Amino acid sequence: MLGLPVLVPVLLLLVKVSKNALDGLPWEASQSSVITLVALNFIVGAVSYLLFPFLWRS
């Protein structure tokens, strides 16, 4: 439930990248969206790593 606000932008970006791929657009059209997806994945991973011990104790 807490991950829903993070999941919605990821799904929207994935839909955008998939549509660009199906339309046959060049890589440059989706490059910024893919970079944003990778950045979001790193942010979620880092926050999960930092918060896991705190959540495990409660």
ABEGO torsion letter per residue (X at the ends): XAAAAAAAAAAAAAAAAAAAAAAGBBAAAAAAAAAAAAAAAAAAAAAAAAAAAAAAAX
